[in-house]
């Protein structure tokens, strides 16, 4: 005589179907919570994740250097400006929302995100920054490398463009440009 064991899987499945079915039919229960979804059918843990906005561009500035940095950010929406020589002019300097009193200076370890509406043309860059004594504000050294990117050829609406200011060695400042 052989012995058989009964599986409980069909019973569990039928019970779950009845539970879901009764929750769905009572008209007062949001069954999306039963499945770990929010009411808009996204996973609950996704609500803390930023949702990319295709109508904007985020410029992220990061000071990873041991000094304060005047980021010297420049941007324009003028489609006629496509060369760095034209971008890095005083009318295109951008300081709004960057650092203390919007002076364009980031303290040691500080970072800032700037969200801009996605225009028809956007050209953004830095001359490399000025590295400052955090106590006095005196310029100690200049970044020697310009970095820039243009909407269309290098990045798209919804992207984040990151400029990170740091030192290669103990005495050589640099800035990296990271785009998707």
DODRENKOL-955707 format. One record per residue (C-alpha): x, y, z; residue in three letters; residue number from 0. Coordinates in Angstrom, 3 decimals, padded with zeros to 6 digits, m for minus. Example, Ala and Ser with C-alpha at 12.3 -4.5 7.8 and 13.67 -1.06 7.14 Angstrom:
BEGIN
         x         y         z  res    n
   012.300  m004.500   007.800  ALA    0
   013.670  m001.060   007.140  SER    1
END
This chain:
BEGIN
         x         y         z  res    n
   000.000   000.000   000.000  UNK    0
   001.394   003.338  m000.946  UNK    1
   001.007   006.427   001.107  UNK    2
   000.040   009.717  m000.480  UNK    3
   000.429   013.174   000.896  UNK    4
  m001.984   015.857  m000.028  UNK    5
  m000.694   019.182  m001.170  UNK    6
  m002.091   022.251   000.534  UNK    7
  m001.257   024.488  m002.448  UNK    8
  m004.717   024.236  m004.071  UNK    9
  m006.400   025.080  m000.767  UNK   10
  m004.153   028.117  m000.218  UNK   11
  m004.699   029.259  m003.796  UNK   12
  m008.487   028.923  m003.559  UNK   13
  m008.524   030.730  m000.196  UNK   14
  m006.427   033.586  m001.609  UNK   15
  m008.713   033.850  m004.655  UNK   16
  m011.787   034.007  m002.434  UNK   17
  m010.163   036.663  m000.214  UNK   18
  m009.134   038.839  m003.138  UNK   19
  m012.471   038.340  m004.781  UNK   20
  m014.375   039.365  m001.648  UNK   21
  m012.106   042.391  m001.176  UNK   22
  m012.627   043.453  m004.766  UNK   23
  m016.384   043.003  m004.601  UNK   24
  m017.186   044.835  m001.389  UNK   25
  m016.514   048.203  m003.073  UNK   26
  m014.840   049.701  m000.006  UNK   27
  m011.476   047.959   000.052  UNK   28
  m008.533   049.047  m002.074  UNK   29
  m007.067   045.667  m003.020  UNK   30
  m003.917   047.293  m004.388  UNK   31
  m002.684   047.491  m000.776  UNK   32
  m003.115   043.706  m000.542  UNK   33
  m000.498   043.335  m003.284  UNK   34
   001.889   045.955  m001.837  UNK   35
   000.895   048.576  m004.385  UNK   36
  m000.129   052.156  m003.797  UNK   37
  m003.455   053.325  m005.170  UNK   38
  m001.778   054.435  m008.401  UNK   39
  m000.478   050.853  m008.960  UNK   40
   003.178   051.675  m008.260  UNK   41
   005.085   049.642  m005.683  UNK   42
   004.881   051.245  m002.226  UNK   43
   008.656   051.652  m002.030  UNK   44
   008.643   053.511  m005.382  UNK   45
   006.821   056.452  m003.829  UNK   46
   010.094   057.534  m002.227  UNK   47
   011.929   057.370  m005.551  UNK   48
   012.077   060.597  m007.582  UNK   49
   010.055   060.347  m010.751  UNK   50
   011.924   061.738  m013.753  UNK   51
   010.291   064.867  m015.090  UNK   52
   010.608   065.022  m018.851  UNK   53
   009.698   068.710  m018.722  UNK   54
   012.823   069.691  m016.783  UNK   55
   016.571   069.271  m016.607  UNK   56
   018.383   068.913  m013.284  UNK   57
   021.812   070.451  m012.853  UNK   58
   023.614   068.856  m009.901  UNK   59
   026.640   070.626  m008.439  UNK   60
   028.812   068.671  m005.990  UNK   61
   031.760   070.018  m004.005  UNK   62
   033.920   066.984  m003.197  UNK   63
   037.006   069.135  m002.648  UNK   64
   038.634   070.133   000.655  UNK   65
   037.940   073.819  m000.116  UNK   66
   034.924   076.010  m000.749  UNK   67
   034.200   076.396  m004.488  UNK   68
   032.741   079.202  m006.547  UNK   69
   031.304   076.858  m009.182  UNK   70
   031.254   079.517  m011.908  UNK   71
   028.175   078.012  m013.548  UNK   72
   027.041   079.456  m016.857  UNK   73
   023.910   078.618  m018.809  UNK   74
   021.863   079.951  m021.656  UNK   75
   018.716   079.036  m023.556  UNK   76
   019.828   081.063  m026.590  UNK   77
   020.059   078.558  m029.500  UNK   78
   022.585   080.836  m031.236  UNK   79
   025.136   080.172  m028.468  UNK   80
   026.815   076.866  m029.278  UNK   81
   030.479   077.582  m028.485  UNK   82
   032.055   077.752  m025.022  UNK   83
   033.614   081.140  m025.810  UNK   84
   030.090   082.554  m026.124  UNK   85
   028.703   080.616  m023.141  UNK   86
   031.328   081.794  m020.647  UNK   87
   030.248   085.444  m020.695  UNK   88
   028.983   087.359  m017.643  UNK   89
   025.352   087.669  m018.884  UNK   90
   025.168   083.842  m018.831  UNK   91
   026.492   083.479  m015.260  UNK   92
   024.008   081.597  m013.068  UNK   93
   024.018   081.739  m009.276  UNK   94
   020.346   081.453  m008.250  UNK   95
   019.933   078.901  m005.466  UNK   96
   023.624   078.002  m005.373  UNK   97
   025.168   078.203  m001.930  UNK   98
   024.782   080.792   000.809  UNK   99
   022.811   083.844  m000.350  UNK  100
   022.890   082.489  m003.922  UNK  101
   026.480   083.664  m004.350  UNK  102
   027.402   080.580  m006.388  UNK  103
   029.717   079.241  m003.680  UNK  104
   029.448   075.708  m002.298  UNK  105
   030.953   074.889   001.079  UNK  106
   033.074   071.776   001.643  UNK  107
   030.939   068.672   001.009  UNK  108
   027.901   070.691  m000.074  UNK  109
   025.836   069.836  m003.118  UNK  110
   022.838   071.451  m004.756  UNK  111
   020.316   070.425  m007.404  UNK  112
   018.858   073.027  m009.712  UNK  113
   015.740   072.089  m011.640  UNK  114
   015.175   074.047  m014.842  UNK  115
   012.266   073.923  m017.243  UNK  116
   013.304   072.050  m020.347  UNK  117
   013.727   074.729  m022.991  UNK  118
   014.175   074.477  m026.714  UNK  119
   017.930   074.992  m026.239  UNK  120
   020.125   074.744  m023.170  UNK  121
   023.877   075.068  m022.985  UNK  122
   025.412   074.708  m019.513  UNK  123
   028.984   074.669  m018.250  UNK  124
   031.605   075.725  m015.756  UNK  125
   034.945   077.411  m016.276  UNK  126
   036.407   075.006  m013.706  UNK  127
   035.589   076.966  m010.577  UNK  128
   037.521   079.034  m008.110  UNK  129
   038.708   077.150  m005.040  UNK  130
   038.454   079.312  m001.936  UNK  131
   039.736   079.320   001.617  UNK  132
   036.575   078.395   003.559  UNK  133
   037.390   080.804   006.399  UNK  134
   038.480   083.912   004.509  UNK  135
   036.939   083.400   001.074  UNK  136
   040.285   084.164  m000.561  UNK  137
   040.896   082.468  m003.912  UNK  138
   043.585   079.800  m003.409  UNK  139
   043.582   078.220  m006.855  UNK  140
   041.576   078.066  m010.077  UNK  141
   040.127   075.081  m011.831  UNK  142
   041.909   074.773  m015.161  UNK  143
   039.414   072.643  m017.081  UNK  144
   036.217   073.940  m018.596  UNK  145
   033.320   071.496  m018.844  UNK  146
   030.081   071.992  m020.764  UNK  147
   027.134   070.113  m022.219  UNK  148
   024.337   070.945  m024.612  UNK  149
   020.730   069.793  m024.664  UNK  150
   020.253   067.478  m027.623  UNK  151
   023.764   066.311  m028.465  UNK  152
   024.797   065.388  m024.878  UNK  153
   021.632   065.181  m022.752  UNK  154
   017.850   065.212  m022.997  UNK  155
   014.911   066.614  m021.086  UNK  156
   014.442   064.593  m017.897  UNK  157
   018.202   064.031  m017.471  UNK  158
   020.512   065.115  m014.657  UNK  159
   023.766   066.845  m015.574  UNK  160
   026.312   066.617  m012.739  UNK  161
   029.388   068.772  m012.218  UNK  162
   031.629   067.441  m009.437  UNK  163
   034.472   069.618  m008.135  UNK  164
   037.407   067.763  m006.549  UNK  165
   041.206   067.480  m006.365  UNK  166
   043.068   064.898  m008.465  UNK  167
   046.077   064.980  m006.181  UNK  168
   046.539   067.135  m003.140  UNK  169
   047.179   070.234  m005.236  UNK  170
   045.438   069.896  m008.627  UNK  171
   041.757   070.880  m008.812  UNK  172
   039.482   069.351  m011.410  UNK  173
   035.813   069.148  m012.299  UNK  174
   034.057   066.165  m013.805  UNK  175
   030.989   066.223  m015.997  UNK  176
   028.603   063.293  m015.733  UNK  177
   025.702   062.955  m018.109  UNK  178
   023.524   059.942  m018.791  UNK  179
END
